[in-house]
Amino acid sequence: MHIAICDDNVADRKQLERLLGRESDKRKADTGVFYTDSFGDSNALSKNPMPYDLFFLDIISGSEDGFAFALKLRSIGVTAPIVLCSSKINYLSRITSAESASEFMHLNKPIMASELCQVLDKAIQMQQSRVPTIELRSEKDTYYVKEDDIVYAVSEGLHVHVFLNNGTKIPVIASMENFYHSVSMYSHMLMLTNKSLINIAYLDKILPTKVILKDGTAIKSSPFSQKYIKSALQEYLAEQP
């Protein structure tokens, strides 16, 4: 498990590092070693938060406190558990009064080893059921989406244009072959031609030279791909409850 600590109090940060180090030693034969990175402010962490499986946050100085940063992480697609650690700021009251109360865990400072152990147990359990995200990089922005956020993708020139179910269109610099390679581990992704890909969950009709999606979009295919389309559709339907 990769853990990020973001705390602008050096002493508190070092204490949590020591506690996590002890927990890592105790658990290395069971749930595995913890790899911990520490940050004194949110700027550095916000540049690359996605590799982390768990966050401990307490930021009391500056314009962005720990709770605001936690909301920011969620807004950019972070799904890992976030623990807000109260010192001068009562994060618990902020959490319970927010619509996103279930999004976050909480610890009081000074952090007790027994309470940290319980949080780690819960985080490990949550990690096992987390839905992975797909990174989509355009020239200006990076998006993190879930498998079924993608409806289809088509290749035009140097870009693969990825269409999401919320109407967003993301131009990714890649060939269709390379883009498919980056998402092929997701069972709903089906490459129709060297210029088109669909999410089988959004398929409505299969025609000889094209498929029709549930929103009415027509995507070119070929008679040779019908067998693979029907096979992918059968697998998708079989996994539905």
N, C-alpha and C positions, 0 to 999 in steps of 0.2 A: 504494500500500500504506500502510495506517495502522498505525503502530507505537507500542506503549506501553513505556516504560522505567519500571520500579519499582525504585528503588535508594536506600537510606537513606544512602549515601555521596555527598555533593555533588560531590566532585572526580571520582569514577568516573562519576557520572551525566553530568556536563558533557563528559567525555572521549568517552563513547559517543555523545552528541548530535553532537559534532564529527565523529566517524568516520562516523556515519550521514548527516550532511549532505554529506560528501565523496562517499560512495557514491551518494547521491541525485543529485548533480550529474553523476556519471559515467554513471548509468543512465537519466537522464530521457528520452533519445531512444530507449531500448531497452525496458526493463521499466517505465518510468514513475517519477514522483517519489515519494519517501517523505515522509509526513507524520508527524511524531513528537511525542508528548506525554510529558512526564516527571512522575513522581510520587515523592515522598519517602517515602511509606508506602503500605500496601495498602488503607487504608480508602477513600480517594477513588476509586481504580481499581476496587475491587470493586463500587461502586455502578452502574457502567455499562461493563463490559468487552467487551460483544459487538461494538461497532463496529471493534475492532482485529483486524488480520490477522496480527500477530506481537507476541510479548511477550519482553522481556529482564528477568529478575528477579534481584535479589540483596538480600535483607533479612536483616540480621544482628542487629538489636535487636528487643526486644518478644517477645511470646509466639508469634508466627507468623513463621517464617523463610521464605526464598524457596521452598523445596521444599514446605512446608505450604501456602503460598499457591497454588502451582502446582496442587496436588491439589484445593484449594478451587475454583479456576477450572474445572477439569475437572468437578467435581461439580455445578456450576451450568449446565453445558452448553457451555462454551467449547471449540471444536474447533480454534482457530487454533494454529499452532506456538508452543511455549514454549521459550525458551532460558534455562537456569540458568547464571549467571555466578559462578564460584567465586572468593572472596577469602579470608575467614576460615573459611568453611564449605566443606567438600569435598562439593559437590553430586554430583560424579561417582560417588562411592561410594554416596551415597543413591539415585541413579538406578539404578545397576547392581544394587543389592540389592533393588530394589522390583519388584513384579509389573508395574508400569507403565513399565518401563525404555524401551520403544519410544515412549512418549508424549512424551519431552522430548529437546531437544538441549542441548549443553553447551559453554561457553567458559571458559577460565581468564583471570583478570585478572593483569596489565593486558592488555586485549584488543588483539590484533594485527590490523592492517588486513586482512592476507591471510586470517586465520582467520574474521574477520567476513564477508569477501566470500564464502567458501564456505558459511557458514550462511545468508546472504541468498539465494544461488543455490538452496539446498535449500528454503528457506521459500517462495520464489516458485514452485518446482515443486510443492510441497505445496498451495499456495493454489489452483492450477489444478484440483486433484482433490478439494478439500474438498467435503463434503456440506453444503449450506446448512441452517440451522435456522430453525424457525418460532417466533416469540415469542408466547406465550400469557399474558395478564395476567388474573389473578383480582383480587379486591378486596384480598387480602393478599399474594399471591406472584406471581412471574414465572417462567415455565417456558420452556425452550428445547428444542424437540423436533424430530426429523426427520420428514420427510413420512410415512413408513410407521409412525411411532409412533402416529399418529392412526388410529383405526378408524372412528369415526363421530361425528357431532355432531347434537344436536337442540335446537331453540329452545323455551324455556319462560319466559314472561313477559319480563323484561328481560335474561335471560341466554341464552347459547348454551352448553350443557353439552357439553364435548368429552371423549370417552372414549378413553383411550389403551390400547395393547396390554398394558401392565403392570397394568391394572386401575384406574389413576388416573382420576378424574373432575374436570375443571377447569371451573368456572363462569366464563365470559368475559362481561363486560358488553358486549353488542353485539346487533344484529339479525342474523339468519341471512344476509341480503343483504350486510351489511357484513363479516361474518366470512368469507363466501365470497370477497368481493373481496380480502381479505388473504391468501388461500391459493390463489386461482384459477390462479396461475402454476405450481402443482404439478399435473402431469398426472393424478395418481391421485385428486385431489379432485373429486367429482361431487355437485352440488346436485340433490337429488331433488324437493323441494318448497320452499316458502318457510319451512319449519320443519325440514328435515332435509337432511343431507349425509352421504355415505359415502366411504370410501377404497375404490376399485374393487378394490384388491388383496385385500380381505377379503370380496368378494362370493362367495356360494355359489349362490343360486338367484334367478331373476327370476320373479315371479308378477304377475298383472294389476294388483293394487293394493298390492303391497308387495314388498320384496326380503328375502331371508334371508342373513344374514352367516355366515361360517364358524363363529362361536361360537354360532350359533343365534338371535341377535338379529334380530327382525323390525322393519323400518323401512318406514313408509308411503311409497308412491310413487303413481303414477297411470298409466293406460294410455297417456297422451300422452308420458310420459317413457321408455317402453320403448325407443324408437329410440335415444335418447341413451345410455341405459344399455348397450345392446348395442354401440353404436359405441365407447364408452369401454372396454368389456371387450375388444373386438377389438384396440384400440390397446395395451392393457396386455399382453395375451397375445403380441402381436407383438414387444414389447420384451424378452420373457423369453428367456434363453439356451436 
